Structure formats: C-alpha cells, structure tokens
Amino acid sequence: MLGLLVQLEGDYDVRSNRESGLGRADLLVRPRAPGRPGVVLELKVPQRGETPEQALLAAARQVRDRRYAVELVAAGAAPVHELVAVFDGKRAWVKLVDDVLGAKDGHASG
C-alpha cells in the first residue's frame, strides 16, 4: 500500500506503522500543509472464524480506541478520513470508520 501512495510524497507525509495516538496505525497520510485532508488506514485479515464484518468492526474500534487520528489533527489536517480495509483472499472490503461504528451503534461516531 505504501508503494502505491509514494506519488503523494510532495504534498503529504506517507508513513506505515507509524506511532500515533495510543498505538501504531497501519498507514497515515499526513498533509505537509494545514487545511489539507489526512487519512488513517487500518488493514486487517479476518482471523479464523471471524467474518469480514467482524474484522471491520474490530479495526474501526482500534482506530478510535487508540486515537490514530490525533497526529493528523495536530498537524492541521482537515478533514481527517478514517478508513478500515479487510482482505480475504481476492476479496476486499473498505469502509469509513464512522459508517462501521454507526451501523453497529445506531449512530455515527464523532
């Protein structure tokens, strides 16, 4: 994934497994100038017996619980897009954290 985003390096700081908040996000795309969008991306593979939906929920909770977006907010990124992706063989699911948590909790998280 990091290799696919290398073309953004002029305007963004793209880092993998970077410490942010209370853990290490799989991928952070931090703007070099405030006011530009930022991205948190957490990647998962379902564990044995886990559905893709369960893996998406676990990843979304991880992004929020560990506060991965804090570095992007501190850098002035606006808006910050928090995404989770689950890969199972040749299939992939990608969702916004708000959509995953909103579907689970009945409302979007802020």
Solvent accessible surface area in square Angstrom, and as a share of the most:
residue,aa,sasa,rsa
1,M,103,0.46
2,L,77,0.39
3,G,58,0.56
4,L,132,0.65
5,L,42,0.21
6,V,95,0.55
7,Q,155,0.69
8,L,60,0.30
9,E,54,0.24
10,G,67,0.65
11,D,74,0.38
12,Y,24,0.09
13,D,11,0.06
14,V,2,0.01
15,R,101,0.37
16,S,57,0.37
17,N,87,0.45
18,R,82,0.30
19,E,110,0.49
20,S,5,0.03
21,G,31,0.30
22,L,123,0.61
23,G,16,0.15
24,R,126,0.46
25,A,0,0.00
26,D,41,0.21
27,L,4,0.02
28,L,2,0.01
29,V,8,0.04
30,R,69,0.25
31,P,3,0.02
32,R,136,0.50
33,A,47,0.36
34,P,105,0.66
35,G,55,0.52
36,R,96,0.35
37,P,53,0.33
38,G,0,0.00
39,V,36,0.21
40,V,0,0.00
41,L,15,0.07
42,E,4,0.02
43,L,49,0.25
44,K,57,0.24
45,V,96,0.55
46,P,23,0.14
47,Q,128,0.57
48,R,243,0.89
49,G,81,0.78
50,E,50,0.23
51,T,61,0.35
52,P,22,0.14
53,E,110,0.49
54,Q,98,0.44
55,A,2,0.01
56,L,5,0.03
57,L,32,0.16
58,A,48,0.37
59,A,0,0.00
60,A,0,0.00
61,R,105,0.38
62,Q,32,0.14
63,V,0,0.00
64,R,58,0.21
65,D,101,0.52
66,R,109,0.40
67,R,131,0.48
68,Y,0,0.00
69,A,15,0.12
70,V,55,0.32
71,E,33,0.15
72,L,0,0.00
73,V,93,0.54
74,A,89,0.69
75,A,28,0.21
76,G,28,0.27
77,A,9,0.07
78,A,53,0.41
79,P,79,0.50
80,V,38,0.22
81,H,72,0.32
82,E,26,0.11
83,L,44,0.22
84,V,0,0.00
85,A,3,0.02
86,V,0,0.00
87,F,74,0.31
88,D,56,0.29
89,G,80,0.77
90,K,210,0.89
91,R,145,0.53
92,A,60,0.46
93,W,60,0.21
94,V,89,0.51
95,K,94,0.40
96,L,74,0.37
97,V,0,0.00
98,D,51,0.27
99,D,82,0.43
100,V,14,0.08
101,L,12,0.06
102,G,13,0.12
103,A,91,0.71
104,K,109,0.46
105,D,75,0.39
106,G,70,0.67
107,H,114,0.51
108,A,73,0.56
109,S,28,0.18
110,G,117,1.12
